[in-house]
Amino acid sequence: MKDFIWPVRVYYEDTDAGGVVFYANYLKFFERARTEMLRAMGYEQDDLIANEGIIFVVRSVQVDYLRPARFNQQLQVSAKVSLAKKVSLIFEQVVTRSDDILCKGSVKIACLDAQTLRPKAIPEILFRALRAHH
């Protein structure tokens, strides 16, 4: 399956005093791409909470910052499931500008029971859909 791609415009609020994207904001870009990927698959996170009783949380992140992005640039943020287990997912994500790779990350996501915050299996139909994005 092809990587899901989400366009992101760099706003002034995304930059630091040096005029480049603040490092932590790449995590926000990653989050948006994962959320929009789920949405494109037909899954809204608030519906998953209400109907399935699950939430997705970030368990760990590994990020490599390669090149800076600046105010008003148009970026592309990818999201691809590289590993799908019953209660966790690993996404490989890349931020690019044209052909330049700016940032790469690996994000481990855990599926939790929305009430108890304990690990809970990803609903089977969603699990199969996510594996298709593997």
Helices and strands as residue ranges (DSSP letters): E 4-9, G 12-14, H 25-40, H 45-47, I 48-52, E 54-65, E 74-84, E 88-97, E 100-113, H 124-132
